[in-house]
Amino acid sequence: MSMVNIFEIPGFFGRSHSVMSIRPKDNSRLSSPYYLQGTSLFGRNGSREVFVKKIETTASWMPHRGAVVMAPGIACNGNLFRLKTDDGQILTFDHAKSFANLLASQGFAVYLWHYPSSELVYNRFVSRYCPESVHYGQRYNVSPALNFDQMVNLDLPLVLDLVAKDAGTARFSWIGFSMGGMLAYAYLAKYGDDRIRNLLTIGSPIRITLSLARLIAAVNRLSKIIGAEEQTIGGTLSARLHLFASLAAFLPDRALKGRQFNSFYEPNNVNYKTLRSFFSKIVEPIPSGLENSFSQFIREGFVSLAGDFDYYDGLRSMRGARPSCLFLAGEKDRLATPESVRLAQKALTPGANDNFAVIKGSGHNDLVIGNNSEVEVWERSLDWLIANNR
């Protein structure tokens, strides 16, 4: 692989966020201030570029606990991990009430991967404020050819090289939500890279159920109910989800907790304000290539789009060192059922019994942004990472 070029700019909106560090009297996890700052990193191999947002604390007294990559789900950008669950606030560094900020406030260098499908992030930020990016000053459009295998074979290695060089370490942790964990499964199955020291997946299945197809149908029904024209939603899943997200951001509160949403999240486990931020700032288009990949997963199992590599078999037959693993699943998750997440646990850690947990009352996206996420997922993950980075 060619040398990866790394570029940095201070702050998420081109501003430095570091401040003078003064040790607080209260060293609890909820003490403040946190002295968090953000840095934008870009890695390239030829014309292919990856964008990672780094969040860390400048507090001199905080121990350096290592680097953590955070990879979101299929229709999300990395800001999913920056969303507060109580009021929907996002993109700030003055609290530890988001998943990413909590980890950073406790000494982890957090690297949020914004997938190449992150049109919102590229058009609202990268193309405006990042002259180091090849997309600076241009309207960004997701390539329709982008698929799961490309992300495994081309993008994920770039992310690993970028993080390793910036963090100055050859080993780090990976937290993957939904597809973010599936990408790690597939990469490890094919390449067995021991740089991923710890792997923590949240709602990341091996087997994709027909609930995804039912989700598409639900999006169609909802769009018709609120008056959208038939031809507007007749295209790809990407077009449907984009329209769905735009409309959902303006629906009445009660409608956001209707049964038609229960494939996205458990309606009783998420805040209205959080949902509105999720739909308006997190949901991203799904390119047709990626949609084809997941259609393949439904039909043929966890295999490459060309059918020439079985990721599930690759996991079970991995050679060499395997990462320490923790697998979290939502009790009410219809897209990544606990049984499907358990398949990954058995494949990667055969014989283990203490590294799998079902989060009661959780659906899919609310595993990360739900009312119970802070205690059941974020703090559980923090404790596990601290224990495994000694």
C-alpha positions in Angstrom: 0.0 0.0 0.0 1.2 3.5 -0.8 2.2 5.9 2.0 -0.8 7.5 3.6 -0.8 11.3 3.6 -2.1 12.7 6.8 -3.4 16.3 7.2 -4.7 18.1 10.3 -6.6 21.2 11.0 -7.6 22.5 14.5 -11.2 22.1 15.6 -14.2 20.7 13.9 -15.1 24.1 12.4 -11.5 25.3 11.9 -11.2 26.5 15.4 -8.9 25.4 18.2 -10.7 24.0 21.3 -7.8 23.5 23.6 -7.8 25.5 26.9 -5.6 25.8 29.9 -5.8 22.7 32.0 -6.5 23.0 35.7 -7.1 19.9 37.7 -10.7 19.8 39.0 -11.2 18.9 42.7 -13.7 16.2 41.6 -12.2 13.5 39.5 -15.4 11.6 38.9 -16.5 10.8 35.3 -19.1 13.6 35.5 -16.7 16.3 36.7 -16.2 19.3 34.4 -14.5 20.9 32.5 -13.1 18.2 30.2 -10.7 20.2 28.0 -11.7 18.3 24.9 -10.5 19.3 21.4 -11.1 18.1 17.9 -8.7 17.6 15.0 -9.6 16.6 11.4 -7.4 14.0 9.8 -7.3 12.8 6.2 -5.6 9.8 4.7 -5.1 9.1 1.0 -3.9 6.4 -1.3 -4.0 7.9 -4.8 -7.3 9.5 -5.3 -9.0 7.6 -2.5 -9.5 9.6 0.7 -10.7 8.8 4.2 -11.8 11.4 6.8 -11.4 10.7 10.5 -12.3 13.1 13.3 -10.0 12.9 16.4 -11.4 13.9 19.8 -9.1 14.0 22.8 -8.5 15.8 26.1 -5.7 18.2 26.7 -5.9 17.7 30.5 -2.3 17.0 31.6 -3.4 14.9 34.6 -5.5 12.5 32.6 -3.8 9.2 31.8 -3.3 8.3 28.2 -5.4 5.2 27.7 -4.8 4.5 24.0 -6.5 5.0 20.7 -10.1 4.0 19.8 -11.6 3.9 16.4 -15.4 4.4 16.3 -17.3 3.2 13.2 -21.0 3.9 12.8 -23.9 2.1 11.1 -24.8 1.8 7.4 -26.9 5.0 7.1 -25.0 7.1 9.6 -22.0 9.4 9.8 -19.5 9.3 12.7 -21.3 12.1 14.5 -23.7 9.4 15.8 -21.2 9.0 18.6 -21.3 12.7 19.4 -25.0 12.9 20.0 -26.4 13.7 23.5 -29.2 11.5 24.5 -31.1 14.0 26.6 -31.4 17.0 24.4 -30.0 16.1 21.0 -27.1 18.4 21.2 -24.2 17.6 18.9 -20.8 18.7 17.7 -19.6 20.3 21.0 -16.7 19.6 23.3 -18.0 21.0 26.6 -19.5 17.9 28.1 -19.0 14.2 28.6 -22.6 13.3 27.8 -22.0 11.7 24.4 -20.3 8.3 23.7 -17.2 9.9 22.0 -16.8 12.7 24.5 -17.1 10.3 27.5 -14.3 8.1 26.2 -12.1 11.2 25.3 -12.7 12.8 28.7 -11.3 9.6 30.3 -8.0 9.7 28.4 -8.8 7.8 25.2 -7.8 9.3 21.8 -11.1 8.8 19.9 -11.1 8.6 16.1 -14.5 8.9 14.5 -14.6 7.4 11.0 -16.9 9.4 8.6 -17.6 6.9 5.8 -17.3 8.0 2.1 -21.1 8.0 2.1 -21.2 10.9 4.6 -22.6 13.5 2.2 -23.8 15.7 5.1 -20.4 15.9 6.7 -18.5 16.5 3.5 -20.8 19.2 2.2 -21.4 21.0 5.5 -17.9 20.8 6.7 -15.1 19.2 4.6 -15.8 21.0 1.4 -16.1 24.4 3.2 -13.4 24.2 5.9 -10.8 21.6 4.9 -8.4 22.7 2.1 -6.3 19.6 2.8 -9.1 17.5 1.4 -9.3 16.6 -2.3 -13.0 17.6 -2.0 -12.4 21.1 -0.7 -14.5 23.7 -2.5 -16.5 21.1 -4.4 -20.0 19.7 -4.1 -19.6 16.1 -2.7 -21.6 13.3 -4.1 -21.3 9.7 -3.0 -20.1 7.3 -5.6 -23.0 5.0 -6.4 -20.5 2.2 -6.8 -19.3 2.3 -3.2 -19.9 -1.1 -1.6 -19.1 -3.0 1.5 -16.1 -4.9 -0.1 -14.5 -1.6 -1.2 -14.7 -0.3 2.3 -13.2 -3.5 3.7 -10.4 -3.7 1.1 -9.6 -0.1 0.4 -11.0 2.3 3.0 -10.6 0.4 6.3 -6.8 -0.2 5.8 -6.4 3.5 5.1 -8.1 4.3 8.4 -5.9 1.9 10.3 -2.7 3.4 8.8 -3.9 6.9 9.5 -4.7 6.1 13.2 -1.6 4.1 13.7 0.6 7.0 12.4 -1.2 9.7 14.2 -1.5 7.8 17.6 2.1 6.6 17.4 1.1 3.1 18.3 0.8 -0.2 16.4 -2.2 -1.5 18.4 -5.5 0.1 19.3 -9.2 -0.6 19.9 -12.2 -0.7 17.5 -15.8 0.1 18.5 -18.2 -0.7 15.7 -21.9 -0.1 15.7 -24.0 -2.2 13.3 -22.1 -2.1 10.0 -19.1 -0.6 11.8 -18.7 -3.9 13.6 -19.4 -5.9 10.4 -16.6 -4.1 8.6 -14.2 -5.2 11.3 -15.5 -8.8 11.2 -14.9 -8.9 7.4 -11.5 -7.2 7.6 -10.2 -9.5 10.3 -11.6 -12.6 8.5 -9.7 -11.6 5.3 -6.5 -10.1 6.6 -6.2 -11.0 10.3 -4.6 -7.6 11.3 -3.3 -7.7 14.9 -3.3 -3.9 15.1 -6.9 -4.3 16.3 -6.1 -5.2 19.9 -9.6 -4.9 21.3 -12.9 -5.3 19.3 -16.2 -4.1 20.8 -19.2 -4.4 18.6 -22.7 -3.0 19.3 -25.6 -4.5 17.4 -23.3 -5.9 14.7 -24.8 -9.1 13.1 -23.4 -11.9 11.0 -26.7 -12.8 9.5 -29.0 -10.0 8.0 -32.7 -10.7 8.4 -35.6 -9.8 6.2 -36.4 -7.0 8.7 -34.3 -4.8 6.4 -36.7 -5.4 3.5 -39.6 -4.7 5.9 -37.9 -1.5 6.9 -37.9 -0.3 3.3 -41.6 -1.1 3.0 -42.3 0.8 6.3 -40.5 3.8 4.8 -42.7 3.7 1.8 -45.9 3.5 3.8 -44.9 6.3 6.1 -44.0 8.5 3.1 -47.4 7.9 1.5 -49.2 8.7 4.8 -47.6 12.1 5.1 -48.4 12.9 1.5 -45.2 12.2 -0.5 -45.7 11.5 -4.2 -45.4 7.8 -5.2 -42.7 8.5 -7.8 -40.5 10.3 -5.2 -39.9 7.2 -3.3 -39.7 4.7 -6.1 -35.9 4.7 -6.4 -33.2 3.2 -4.3 -33.1 2.6 -0.5 -30.8 5.7 -0.4 -33.5 7.9 -1.9 -36.1 6.5 0.4 -34.1 6.9 3.6 -33.0 10.4 2.6 -36.6 11.5 2.0 -37.7 9.6 5.2 -35.1 11.4 7.3 -36.1 14.8 5.9 -39.8 14.2 6.6 -39.2 12.6 10.0 -37.4 15.6 11.3 -40.7 17.6 11.0 -43.2 14.9 12.2 -45.1 15.5 15.5 -43.4 14.0 18.5 -46.1 11.3 18.9 -45.5 10.2 15.3 -41.8 9.6 15.9 -42.6 6.9 18.4 -45.0 5.1 16.2 -44.7 1.4 15.5 -43.5 2.1 11.9 -40.2 3.2 13.4 -39.4 0.1 15.5 -36.9 -1.3 13.0 -34.8 1.9 13.5 -35.1 2.0 17.2 -37.2 1.0 20.2 -39.6 4.0 20.4 -39.9 4.0 24.2 -36.2 4.1 24.6 -35.2 7.4 22.9 -35.8 11.1 23.4 -37.7 13.2 20.9 -35.0 15.9 20.6 -32.4 13.2 20.1 -34.5 11.6 17.3 -34.8 14.9 15.5 -31.0 15.5 15.6 -30.5 11.9 14.5 -32.7 12.3 11.4 -31.5 15.8 10.4 -27.7 15.5 11.1 -26.8 11.8 11.3 -28.7 9.9 8.6 -26.8 9.6 5.4 -27.5 8.2 1.9 -26.9 4.5 1.1 -25.2 4.2 -2.3 -26.6 1.5 -4.6 -23.4 -0.5 -4.3 -23.7 -0.7 -0.6 -27.4 -1.5 -0.9 -26.5 -4.4 -3.2 -24.0 -5.7 -0.7 -26.6 -5.9 2.0 -29.1 -7.5 -0.4 -26.4 -10.1 -1.0 -26.0 -10.7 2.7 -29.8 -11.3 3.0 -29.8 -13.8 0.0 -26.4 -15.5 0.4 -25.1 -14.9 3.9 -22.1 -12.9 5.0 -20.1 -13.1 1.7 -18.5 -10.7 -0.6 -20.6 -9.1 -3.4 -18.8 -11.2 -6.0 -19.4 -14.3 -3.9 -15.6 -15.2 -3.8 -15.0 -14.8 -0.1 -17.1 -16.0 2.8 -16.5 -13.6 5.7 -18.3 -15.8 8.2 -16.1 -18.8 7.4 -13.1 -16.6 7.4 -13.8 -15.5 11.0 -14.2 -19.1 12.2 -10.9 -20.1 10.5 -8.8 -17.1 11.5 -5.2 -17.9 12.1 -2.9 -16.1 14.5 -3.8 -13.8 17.4 -7.4 -12.8 17.8 -8.5 -9.5 19.5 -10.1 -9.3 22.9 -13.8 -9.0 22.2 -17.0 -7.7 23.7 -20.3 -8.1 21.9 -23.4 -6.1 22.8 -26.9 -6.8 21.4 -30.3 -5.1 21.8 -33.0 -7.2 23.3 -35.6 -5.8 20.9 -33.3 -5.2 17.9 -35.0 -6.4 14.7 -32.1 -5.6 12.3 -29.4 -7.2 14.3 -31.0 -9.8 16.5 -29.2 -11.1 19.6 -29.0 -14.5 17.9 -27.1 -13.0 14.9 -24.7 -11.1 17.1 -24.1 -14.3 19.0 -22.9 -15.9 15.8 -20.1 -13.4 15.6 -19.2 -14.0 19.2 -19.0 -17.8 18.6 -17.0 -17.4 15.4 -14.4 -14.9 16.8 -14.2 -16.2 20.4 -15.2 -19.9 20.4 -15.7 -21.2 23.9 -16.0 -17.8 25.5 -19.1 -17.2 27.7 -18.4 -13.9 29.4 -18.1 -11.5 26.5 -21.6 -11.3 25.2 -24.4 -9.1 26.7 -28.0 -8.3 25.7 -29.1 -4.8 26.6 -32.7 -5.0 27.9 -35.2 -2.7 26.4 -33.0 -1.6 23.5 -33.7 -1.8 19.8 -31.1 -0.9 17.1 -30.0 2.7 16.8 -31.0 3.3 20.4 -28.2 1.0 21.5 -26.0 4.1 21.0 -28.4 7.0 21.4 -31.1 5.5 23.7 -32.2 6.6 27.2 -30.3 3.7 28.7 -27.2 4.0 26.5 -25.1 6.0 28.9 -25.1 3.3 31.6 -25.7 0.1 29.7 -23.5 0.8 26.6 -21.2 3.8 27.0 -20.0 3.2 30.6 -19.9 -0.6 30.1 -17.7 0.0 27.0 -15.5 2.5 28.9 -14.9 0.0 31.8 -14.1 -2.8 29.4 -11.7 -0.7 27.4 -9.9 0.5 30.5 -9.6 -3.1 31.8 -8.2 -4.3 28.4 -5.8 -1.4 27.9 -3.6 -2.0 30.9 
